[in-house]
Amino acid sequence: MAHFRVEGSKVLAVDLAGDAVRAKNGSMVAYEGQMSFKKLTGGGNGLRGIVTRRLTGEQMAVMEVTGRGTCYFADGARDISLVRLGGDKLHVEASNLLATEGGLRTGTTFTGLRGTSQGNGLFTTTVEGQGLAAVMSDGPALALRVDAQNPLQVDPGAYIAHTGKLTQKLQSGVTFRTVIGEGSGEAFQIRFEGEGLVYVQPSERNTIGGEL
Amino acid sequence: MSDPVEYDVRTLPSNDNANPYAFSVELAGQWFLQKGKMIAYYGQISFDGIGHGPLDGLIASSFHSPLHAADWVVANGHGKLLLADRAYDINSYDLEDGNLTVRSGNLLAFEPSLSLKQSIIPGFVTLIGTGKFVAASNGQVHFVEPPIRVDPQALVGWADCPSPCHHYDHQYLRGFLGGVRHLTGIGGASGEEHQFEFTGAGTVLVQSTEKMLDEQSVGGTPQQQGVPGGPPQP
């Protein structure tokens, strides 16, 4: 059984005993023992994955790592958080997903219109099953709890992932003032309603929304 | 195992850091924010650009910098608001009937009980009054007392009035070898010939890297008489 642990805050160490994990292609920084690395085409979802990822633009280059020993992963000195899944579904941007345990399934799903302001496309990656997933963020991630009384609004550039039964919709503050150059700079937010956890990073990707 | 710290609307700190890189504001009323620094919020909050009609009174009393107006918004409402900036260190400061000058790109947010004015030093703004403000720095902020000379890129701001001025070190230009260096560029320079010098009473804030936050494209000297760089007197 693969064992995930984060060393410091920016390196993921995975102990393997003959089993497999999936990780972002090229994210291995070191290993001890015997490892083999195999690039999976289409995000590891088979032929269907190849087609859907090509069509949706949610590209994800994934490799399968098998072996015995410890393998270390890191990417761009970004901070790593572990998310434990017990049968629920994690929605995460492909660029923020570092590694998943072998038993987890990944797929793509339509997220609605919020992608338009995010520059990340209309689709997002889902991770389902039992096990751990390692998610990357620029700066340590914060998990924000959403419940029925307390919906949460998130800047699209700071959103990295969410779990639970959440509905999201794009909330726009665009008014005529935005058009005449007096925009508020916070023109778009993703509004999460329901029950679940939203992961945000203390940083913003450049988004179209950020300019307005 | 590194689980991200989990917060909900009640456990988020009130006007304090949620982690070294994110600051949580308990909003009940209005705050000034620099555009694009909000990462998430709970509650009912609206964001209005400066120049929004109903905010005229507030802006007249707390915001005295037309140059920076395009980069600031007013958050209005009730809830908890998370601020962050490119995963840089975030600190909050309390002013009590004081003044503090800070690089305009580093200032994230301030309470309207403070009043923001453009500093006569280009690229800096001065906060005057009593209240809380939030600023970012690349690496931790160090507080030092004048007299001190500071690398221009490492300067975050200063409090009270330590009379900031430029200091040029001409030691390396002296003598025959120095003259050759100066004329030919051979031998190079240490890159530390120019500093900001502070003397007098006050505190100087220095960040631990020389990487500046992107400066806002504002803060040039106004092109008018009596200001360095302005037109000559007739």
Interface residues (C-beta under 8 A of the other chain):
Chain A: F4 R5 V6 S9 I80 S81 L82 V83 R84 D138 G139 P140 A141 L142 A143 L144 R145 D147 N150 P151 L152 Q153 V154 D155 G157 A158 G173 R177 G181 E182 G183 S184 G185 E186 L197 V198 Y199 V200 Q201 P202 S203 E204 G210
Chain B: M1 S2 D3 P4 V5 E6 Y7 D8 V9 L12 A18 N19 Y21 A22 L33 Q34 K35 G36 M38 I39 A40 Y41 Y42 G43 I45 S46 F47 D48 G49 I50 G51 H52 A70 D71 V73 L82 A84 D85 R86 A87 I90
